[in-house]
Amino acid sequence: MKTRLTTLVAVALLGVGALVLSACGGDDDSSTTAAETTTSTSTAAGGGGETVTFQADPSGQLAYAETDVTAKAGQATIEFDNPASIGHDVVIEDESGDEIAKTDVITDSTTTTTADLQPGTYTFYCSVPGHREAGMEGTLTVKK
């Protein structure tokens, strides 16, 4: 009985591990279902950096809720929550078009990345084909 219980626990742990690993993969689904992103800032625990949070809207709109976002300069955590079944991400590029941060393309999950934000104006957008062209972008203004 003890061996059977140990085997069941081992199988259950392997299953959970497989689910965790499969959630790490990106989905490049290019469907035209929408995302609306709510962006907020707060002080992150630890290193004193800022967290900029984006959230996709499961309603199907290809747009961000906030198209003008302000953040403080310094090391920042870019947090993206996509409850939708359509893949989305957040890419931040500087005025010259250079990418400074990019989250994974995700569905029904949350992901983070970091960026060293210098004072200036940046563009943020979804890089899934067709989403930026449909209006899924905005402006990030970083202040000292």
Backbone as a printed PyTorch tensor [residue, N CA C, xyz], in Angstrom:
tensor([[[  0.8280,  -1.1980,   0.0000],
         [  0.0000,   0.0000,   0.0000],
         [  0.8630,   1.2480,   0.0000]],

        [[  1.9580,   1.2210,   0.7960],
         [  2.8400,   2.3770,   0.8690],
         [  3.5180,   2.6190,  -0.4790]],

        [[  3.9280,   1.5610,  -1.1740],
         [  4.5590,   1.6750,  -2.4880],
         [  3.5810,   2.2540,  -3.4960]],

        [[  2.3340,   1.8300,  -3.4430],
         [  1.3040,   2.3310,  -4.3610],
         [  1.0730,   3.8220,  -4.1250]],

        [[  1.0110,   4.2490,  -2.8730],
         [  0.8250,   5.6570,  -2.5350],
         [  2.0120,   6.4730,  -3.0320]],

        [[  3.2190,   5.9710,  -2.8260],
         [  4.4220,   6.6660,  -3.2930],
         [  4.3910,   6.8140,  -4.8090]],

        [[  3.9890,   5.7660,  -5.5110],
         [  3.8940,   5.8090,  -6.9710],
         [  2.8600,   6.8360,  -7.4160]],

        [[  1.7050,   6.8770,  -6.7600],
         [  0.6680,   7.8510,  -7.1040],
         [  1.1500,   9.2780,  -6.8870]],

        [[  1.8480,   9.5160,  -5.7870],
         [  2.3750,  10.8540,  -5.5060],
         [  3.3910,  11.2410,  -6.5790]],

        [[  4.2790,  10.3130,  -6.9560],
         [  5.2850,  10.5910,  -7.9850],
         [  4.6340,  10.9160,  -9.3180]],

        [[  3.6110,  10.1670,  -9.7030],
         [  2.9050,  10.4190, -10.9600],
         [  2.2130,  11.7760, -10.9150]],

        [[  1.6000,  12.1020,  -9.8030],
         [  0.9300,  13.3970,  -9.6630],
         [  1.9250,  14.5410,  -9.7880]],

        [[  3.0900,  14.4160,  -9.1590],
         [  4.1150,  15.4600,  -9.2510],
         [  4.6280,  15.6110, -10.6740]],

        [[  4.8050,  14.5250, -11.3840],
         [  5.2270,  14.5950, -12.7820],
         [  4.1840,  15.3130, -13.6240]],

        [[  2.9180,  15.0390, -13.3690],
         [  1.8360,  15.7030, -14.1020],
         [  1.8180,  17.2000, -13.8530]],

        [[  1.9810,  17.5940, -12.5990],
         [  2.0230,  19.0150, -12.2540],
         [  3.2260,  19.6690, -12.9200]],

        [[  4.3790,  19.0040, -12.8970],
         [  5.5770,  19.5370, -13.5410],
         [  5.3670,  19.7330, -15.0300]],

        [[  4.7110,  18.7810, -15.6760],
         [  4.4380,  18.9030, -17.1120],
         [  3.5250,  20.0840, -17.3990]],

        [[  2.5150,  20.2950, -16.5540],
         [  1.6280,  21.4420, -16.7350],
         [  2.3770,  22.7490, -16.5820]],

        [[  3.2530,  22.8420, -15.5930],
         [  4.0290,  24.0610, -15.3700],
         [  4.9160,  24.3360, -16.5750]],

        [[  5.6010,  23.3220, -17.0710],
         [  6.4720,  23.5050, -18.2310],
         [  5.6900,  23.8730, -19.4760]],

        [[  4.5240,  23.2920, -19.6800],
         [  3.7440,  23.6160, -20.8720],
         [  3.2070,  25.0370, -20.8090]],

        [[  2.9960,  25.5750, -19.6190],
         [  2.5210,  26.9530, -19.4740],
         [  3.5970,  27.9560, -19.8340]],

        [[  4.8570,  27.5220, -19.8460],
         [  5.9580,  28.4340, -20.1690],
         [  6.0800,  28.7010, -21.6550]],

        [[  5.4800,  27.9080, -22.4910],
         [  5.6050,  28.0810, -23.9380],
         [  4.7590,  29.2240, -24.4230]],

        [[  5.1770,  29.8730, -25.5030],
         [  4.4100,  30.9600, -26.0960],
         [  3.4460,  30.4150, -27.1210]],

        [[  2.4420,  31.1960, -27.4410],
         [  1.4730,  30.8410, -28.4600],
         [  1.4450,  31.9590, -29.4660]],

        [[  1.7390,  31.6530, -30.7020],
         [  1.7850,  32.6700, -31.7350],
         [  0.4710,  32.7580, -32.4920]],

        [[ -0.6360,  32.4640, -31.8420],
         [ -1.9440,  32.5290, -32.4650],
         [ -2.1710,  33.9350, -32.9820]],

        [[ -2.4540,  34.0750, -34.2580],
         [ -2.5980,  35.4050, -34.8330],
         [ -4.0480,  35.7540, -35.1120]],

        [[ -4.9390,  35.1670, -34.3930],
         [ -6.3460,  35.4750, -34.5340],
         [ -6.5790,  36.9370, -34.2280]],

        [[ -7.6850,  37.4690, -34.6920],
         [ -7.9440,  38.8850, -34.5040],
         [ -8.8170,  39.1570, -33.2970]],

        [[ -8.7830,  38.3030, -32.3060],
         [ -9.5040,  38.5800, -31.0790],
         [ -8.7110,  39.6010, -30.2840]],

        [[ -9.3810,  40.4050, -29.4830],
         [ -8.7820,  41.5900, -28.9230],
         [ -8.1440,  41.4590, -27.5730]],

        [[ -7.4310,  42.4950, -27.2470],
         [ -6.8750,  42.6340, -25.9140],
         [ -6.9250,  44.0800, -25.5280]],

        [[ -7.3890,  44.3200, -24.3670],
         [ -7.3800,  45.6470, -23.8050],
         [ -6.4530,  45.5560, -22.6110]],

        [[ -5.5800,  46.5250, -22.4450],
         [ -4.6070,  46.4210, -21.3790],
         [ -4.8020,  47.5430, -20.3910]],

        [[ -4.8440,  47.1770, -19.1440],
         [ -4.8870,  48.1470, -18.0790],
         [ -3.4760,  48.2680, -17.5410]],

        [[ -2.9790,  49.4770, -17.4510],
         [ -1.6210,  49.6800, -16.9970],
         [ -1.6420,  50.4790, -15.7080]],

        [[ -0.9010,  49.9970, -14.7430],
         [ -0.7800,  50.7200, -13.4920],
         [  0.6550,  50.6160, -13.0330]],

        [[  1.0380,  51.5080, -12.1560],
         [  2.3940,  51.4520, -11.6350],
         [  2.3440,  51.4310, -10.1210]],

        [[  3.3220,  50.7550,  -9.5450],
         [  3.4510,  50.7220,  -8.1020],
         [  4.8920,  50.4080,  -7.7720]],

        [[  5.2670,  50.6240,  -6.5260],
         [  6.6250,  50.3150,  -6.1190],
         [  6.7470,  48.8300,  -5.8780]],

        [[  7.7300,  48.2290,  -6.4960],
         [  7.9430,  46.7910,  -6.3480],
         [  8.6990,  46.5180,  -5.0650]],

        [[  8.4640,  45.3490,  -4.4900],
         [  9.2000,  44.9420,  -3.3030],
         [ 10.6430,  44.6730,  -3.6900]],

        [[ 11.5340,  44.8200,  -2.7990],
         [ 12.9280,  44.5410,  -3.1110],
         [ 13.5880,  45.7480,  -3.7190]],

        [[ 14.4050,  45.6940,  -4.6730],
         [ 15.2650,  46.6900,  -5.2620],
         [ 14.7120,  48.0770,  -5.4730]],

        [[ 13.5190,  48.4060,  -5.0420],
         [ 13.0010,  49.7580,  -5.1510],
         [ 12.5590,  50.1160,  -6.5480]],

        [[ 12.5280,  49.1590,  -7.4720],
         [ 12.1030,  49.4220,  -8.8380],
         [ 10.6010,  49.5520,  -8.9310]],

        [[ 10.1600,  49.8840, -10.1180],
         [  8.7450,  50.0810, -10.3670],
         [  8.2000,  48.8910, -11.1480]],

        [[  6.9200,  48.5870, -10.9510],
         [  6.2550,  47.5560, -11.7330],
         [  5.2120,  48.2320, -12.6090]],

        [[  5.2800,  47.9650, -13.9060],
         [  4.2850,  48.4620, -14.8470],
         [  3.4750,  47.2400, -15.2740]],

        [[  2.1790,  47.2590, -14.9770],
         [  1.3310,  46.0970, -15.2060],
         [  0.3980,  46.3310, -16.3760]],

        [[  0.3900,  45.3890, -17.2970],
         [ -0.5170,  45.4010, -18.4330],
         [ -1.4260,  44.1930, -18.3040]],

        [[ -2.7050,  44.3770, -18.6350],
         [ -3.6340,  43.2470, -18.5950],
         [ -4.4620,  43.2360, -19.8670]],

        [[ -4.4890,  42.1010, -20.5340],
         [ -5.3060,  41.9430, -21.7380],
         [ -6.7560,  41.7150, -21.3380]],

        [[ -7.6510,  42.2640, -22.1330],
         [ -9.0800,  42.0970, -21.8990],
         [ -9.5740,  40.8970, -22.7000]],

        [[-10.2870,  39.9600, -22.0660],
         [-10.7610,  38.7820, -22.7780],
         [-11.9340,  39.0630, -23.7230]],

        [[-12.3590,  40.3230, -23.8550],
         [-13.5450,  40.6380, -24.6540],
         [-13.3340,  40.5730, -26.1600]],

        [[-12.0860,  40.5870, -26.6200],
         [-11.8590,  40.4880, -28.0570],
         [-11.4440,  41.7720, -28.7330]],

        [[-11.3360,  42.8610, -28.0200],
         [-10.8970,  44.1320, -28.6000],
         [ -9.3830,  44.1300, -28.7850]],

        [[ -8.8820,  44.5230, -29.9580],
         [ -7.4380,  44.6350, -30.1990],
         [ -7.0080,  46.0530, -29.8610]],

        [[ -6.9510,  46.3420, -28.5630],
         [ -6.5750,  47.6710, -28.0910],
         [ -6.1230,  47.5680, -26.6440]],

        [[ -5.3210,  48.5320, -26.2370],
         [ -4.9540,  48.6550, -24.8330],
         [ -5.9050,  49.6480, -24.1810]],

        [[ -6.2780,  49.3860, -22.9480],
         [ -7.1470,  50.3090, -22.2190],
         [ -6.4330,  51.6320, -21.9760]],

        [[ -5.1660,  51.5480, -21.6750],
         [ -4.3510,  52.7340, -21.4370],
         [ -3.4130,  52.9000, -22.6290]],

        [[ -3.5390,  54.0010, -23.3310],
         [ -2.6350,  54.2340, -24.4510],
         [ -1.5700,  55.2620, -24.1220]],

        [[ -1.6890,  55.9400, -23.0010],
         [ -0.6850,  56.8890, -22.5200],
         [ -0.3320,  56.5080, -21.0920]],

        [[  0.8460,  55.9340, -20.9160],
         [  1.2850,  55.4320, -19.6180],
         [  2.5080,  56.2150, -19.1800]],

        [[  2.6120,  56.4770, -17.8820],
         [  3.7650,  57.1780, -17.3200],
         [  4.4270,  56.2780, -16.2890]],

        [[  5.7600,  56.2630, -16.2870],
         [  6.5220,  55.4750, -15.3220],
         [  7.7320,  56.2780, -14.8830]],

        [[  8.3550,  55.8510, -13.7900],
         [  9.5760,  56.4790, -13.2920],
         [ 10.7820,  55.8010, -13.9230]],

        [[ 11.8470,  56.5760, -14.1100],
         [ 13.0820,  56.0310, -14.6690],
         [ 13.6930,  55.0200, -13.7000]],

        [[ 14.4090,  54.0690, -14.2480],
         [ 15.0970,  53.0620, -13.4470],
         [ 14.7110,  51.6660, -13.8600]],

        [[ 15.2190,  50.7060, -13.1150],
         [ 14.9210,  49.2980, -13.3940],
         [ 13.4350,  49.0600, -13.1190]],

        [[ 12.7310,  48.4940, -14.0780],
         [ 11.2890,  48.2690, -13.9330],
         [ 10.9560,  46.8240, -14.2810]],

        [[  9.9250,  46.3200, -13.6320],
         [  9.3710,  45.0200, -13.9710],
         [  8.1520,  45.2710, -14.8470]],

        [[  8.1410,  44.6500, -16.0110],
         [  6.9930,  44.7360, -16.9060],
         [  6.1940,  43.4650, -16.6640]],

        [[  4.9970,  43.6230, -16.1340],
         [  4.1480,  42.4770, -15.8070],
         [  2.9680,  42.4640, -16.7560]],

        [[  2.7260,  41.3290, -17.3760],
         [  1.6410,  41.2110, -18.3460],
         [  0.7460,  40.0330, -17.9820]],

        [[ -0.5360,  40.3160, -17.8080],
         [ -1.5390,  39.3060, -17.4950],
         [ -2.4910,  39.2070, -18.6800]],

        [[ -2.5700,  38.0440, -19.2880],
         [ -3.4730,  37.8340, -20.4100],
         [ -4.4660,  36.7240, -20.0550]],

        [[ -5.6760,  37.0800, -19.6140],
         [ -6.6810,  36.0670, -19.3060],
         [ -7.3690,  35.5190, -20.5570]],

        [[ -7.0520,  36.0800, -21.7200],
         [ -7.6950,  35.6720, -22.9680],
         [ -7.0800,  34.3890, -23.5300]],

        [[ -7.8280,  33.7200, -24.3800],
         [ -7.3290,  32.5100, -25.0280],
         [ -6.5860,  32.8250, -26.3190]],

        [[ -6.4790,  34.0930, -26.6620],
         [ -5.7350,  34.5600, -27.8320],
         [ -4.3790,  35.0610, -27.3580]],

        [[ -3.3250,  34.7020, -28.0480],
         [ -1.9790,  35.1020, -27.6470],
         [ -1.7250,  36.5880, -27.8160]],

        [[ -1.0880,  37.1690, -26.8000],
         [ -0.6770,  38.5760, -26.8140],
         [  0.6320,  38.7000, -26.0580]],

        [[  1.3230,  39.8150, -26.2750],
         [  2.5200,  40.1480, -25.5180],
         [  2.5960,  41.6570, -25.3610]],

        [[  3.6620,  42.1230, -24.7280],
         [  3.9410,  43.5490, -24.6270],
         [  5.3930,  43.7410, -25.0350]],

        [[  5.6010,  44.6000, -26.0280],
         [  6.9340,  44.9620, -26.4790],
         [  7.0930,  46.4570, -26.2350]],

        [[  8.2630,  46.8540, -25.7120],
         [  8.5520,  48.2720, -25.5110],
         [  9.7520,  48.6090, -26.3840]],

        [[  9.5940,  49.6630, -27.2170],
         [ 10.6960,  50.0980, -28.0630],
         [ 10.9600,  51.5770, -27.8410]],

        [[ 12.2300,  51.9810, -28.0260],
         [ 12.5870,  53.3810, -27.8380],
         [ 12.2680,  54.1940, -29.0960]],

        [[ 12.6040,  55.4930, -29.0510],
         [ 12.2630,  56.3940, -30.1500],
         [ 12.9310,  56.0160, -31.4680]],

        [[ 14.0620,  55.3050, -31.4190],
         [ 14.7390,  54.8990, -32.6500],
         [ 14.2530,  53.5350, -33.1590]],

        [[ 13.2750,  52.9490, -32.4640],
         [ 12.7140,  51.6720, -32.8880],
         [ 13.4290,  50.4580, -32.3200]],

        [[ 14.4060,  50.6730, -31.4270],
         [ 15.1160,  49.5590, -30.8030],
         [ 14.2710,  48.9750, -29.6750]],

        [[ 14.1580,  47.6500, -29.6640],
         [ 13.3910,  46.9570, -28.6260],
         [ 14.1830,  46.9640, -27.3240]],

        [[ 13.5420,  47.4310, -26.2350],
         [ 14.2270,  47.4270, -24.9400],
         [ 13.6450,  46.3950, -23.9820]],

        [[ 12.4380,  45.9100, -24.2760],
         [ 11.8280,  44.8730, -23.4330],
         [ 10.7460,  44.1670, -24.2310]],

        [[ 10.5700,  42.8710, -23.9300],
         [  9.5220,  42.0990, -24.5960],
         [  9.1300,  40.9390, -23.6910]],

        [[  7.8210,  40.8050, -23.4560],
         [  7.3350,  39.6580, -22.7000],
         [  7.1300,  38.5000, -23.6720]],

        [[  6.9120,  37.3210, -23.1260],
         [  6.5330,  36.1760, -23.9480],
         [  5.1220,  36.3950, -24.4710]],

        [[  4.8030,  35.7840, -25.6050],
         [  3.4200,  35.7270, -26.0740],
         [  2.7410,  34.6600, -25.2240]],

        [[  1.6640,  35.0560, -24.5460],
         [  0.9970,  34.1440, -23.6190],
         [ -0.5070,  34.1150, -23.8570]],

        [[ -1.1340,  33.0590, -23.3910],
         [ -2.5890,  32.9570, -23.3400],
         [ -2.9650,  32.4730, -21.9530]],

        [[ -3.9970,  33.0500, -21.4040],
         [ -4.5550,  32.6040, -20.1330],
         [ -3.4900,  32.4350, -19.0430]],

        [[ -2.5710,  33.4110, -18.9450],
         [ -1.5270,  33.3460, -17.9220],
         [ -0.8920,  34.7190, -17.7320]],

        [[  0.1560,  34.7510, -16.9110],
         [  0.8770,  35.9880, -16.6010],
         [  2.3600,  35.7730, -16.8490]],

        [[  3.0370,  36.8090, -17.3060],
         [  4.4740,  36.7500, -17.5250],
         [  5.1010,  38.0850, -17.1460]],

        [[  6.3960,  38.0860, -16.8920],
         [  7.1060,  39.3230, -16.5710],
         [  8.4350,  39.3660, -17.3150]],

        [[  8.9410,  40.5690, -17.4440],
         [ 10.2850,  40.8090, -17.9380],
         [ 10.7680,  42.0810, -17.2540]],

        [[ 12.0120,  42.4460, -17.4560],
         [ 12.5320,  43.6660, -16.8500],
         [ 13.0540,  44.5980, -17.9300]],

        [[ 13.1310,  45.8710, -17.5760],
         [ 13.6530,  46.8790, -18.4900],
         [ 14.3070,  47.9810, -17.6830]],

        [[ 15.3970,  48.5070, -18.2070],
         [ 16.0400,  49.6790, -17.6260],
         [ 15.4740,  50.8840, -18.3570]],

        [[ 14.5060,  51.5420, -17.7370],
         [ 13.8130,  52.6570, -18.3710],
         [ 14.5430,  53.9720, -18.1040]],

        [[ 15.0040,  54.5870, -19.1690],
         [ 15.6370,  55.8980, -19.0930],
         [ 14.5770,  56.9470, -19.4090]],

        [[ 14.7390,  58.1780, -18.9010],
         [ 13.7550,  59.2170, -19.2230],
         [ 13.5840,  59.3520, -20.7360]],

        [[ 12.3600,  59.4540, -21.1750],
         [ 12.0720,  59.5930, -22.6030],
         [ 10.7160,  59.0360, -22.9470]],

        [[ 10.4730,  58.9440, -24.2420],
         [  9.1960,  58.4530, -24.7470],
         [  9.4150,  57.1390, -25.4750]],

        [[  8.5970,  56.1540, -25.1610],
         [  8.6820,  54.8220, -25.7370],
         [  7.3310,  54.4470, -26.3370]],

        [[  7.3430,  53.4740, -27.2200],
         [  6.1110,  52.9000, -27.7520],
         [  5.9760,  51.4950, -27.1990]],

        [[  4.7700,  51.1330, -26.7680],
         [  4.5230,  49.7430, -26.3790],
         [  3.4460,  49.1920, -27.3000]],

        [[  3.5640,  47.8870, -27.6220],
         [  2.6260,  47.2930, -28.5660],
         [  2.6310,  45.7690, -28.4340]],

        [[  1.6360,  45.1500, -29.0780],
         [  1.5600,  43.6880, -29.1660],
         [  2.1980,  43.2830, -30.4880]],

        [[  3.1600,  42.3450, -30.4220],
         [  3.8790,  41.9430, -31.6380],
         [  3.2360,  40.7910, -32.4010]],

        [[  2.1030,  40.2800, -31.9270],
         [  1.4130,  39.2250, -32.6620],
         [  0.9740,  39.8250, -34.0090]],

        [[  1.2560,  39.1460, -35.1250],
         [  0.9260,  39.7020, -36.4400],
         [ -0.5110,  40.2210, -36.5270]],

        [[ -0.6290,  41.4670, -36.9740],
         [ -1.9270,  42.1100, -37.1530],
         [ -2.4450,  42.8610, -35.9470]],

        [[ -1.9460,  42.5830, -34.7530],
         [ -2.4870,  43.2160, -33.5470],
         [ -2.0590,  44.6840, -33.4400]],

        [[ -0.7820,  44.9770, -33.6700],
         [ -0.3300,  46.3710, -33.6230],
         [ -1.0320,  47.1740, -34.7140]],

        [[ -1.1220,  46.6040, -35.9020],
         [ -1.7700,  47.2890, -37.0150],
         [ -3.2370,  47.5840, -36.7230]],

        [[ -3.8500,  46.7740, -35.8870],
         [ -5.2530,  46.9740, -35.5130],
         [ -5.4140,  47.9920, -34.3870]],

        [[ -4.2900,  48.5340, -33.8970],
         [ -4.3670,  49.5750, -32.8740],
         [ -3.8860,  49.1640, -31.5040]],

        [[ -3.2880,  48.0090, -31.3770],
         [ -2.8440,  47.5310, -30.0710],
         [ -1.4600,  48.0920, -29.7560]],

        [[ -1.4070,  49.4060, -29.4760],
         [ -0.1650,  50.0850, -29.1280],
         [ -0.4770,  51.3410, -28.3260]],

        [[  0.5650,  51.8870, -27.7030],
         [  0.4120,  53.0960, -26.9090],
         [  1.7520,  53.7330, -26.6690]],

        [[  1.7540,  54.7940, -25.8610],
         [  2.9590,  55.5490, -25.5570],
         [  3.2930,  55.4250, -24.0740]],

        [[  4.5520,  55.1230, -23.7910],
         [  5.0540,  55.0610, -22.4230],
         [  6.0040,  56.2390, -22.2400]],

        [[  5.6880,  57.1290, -21.3130],
         [  6.5400,  58.2760, -21.0060],
         [  7.2290,  58.0040, -19.6990]],

        [[  8.5660,  58.0320, -19.7150],
         [  9.3670,  57.7540, -18.5300],
         [  9.9490,  59.0780, -18.0340]],

        [[  9.6910,  59.3630, -16.7580],
         [ 10.1530,  60.6050, -16.1320],
         [ 11.1790,  60.2900, -15.0580]],

        [[ 12.0260,  61.2710, -14.7810],
         [ 13.0580,  61.1010, -13.7370],
         [ 12.4530,  60.8460, -12.3960]]])
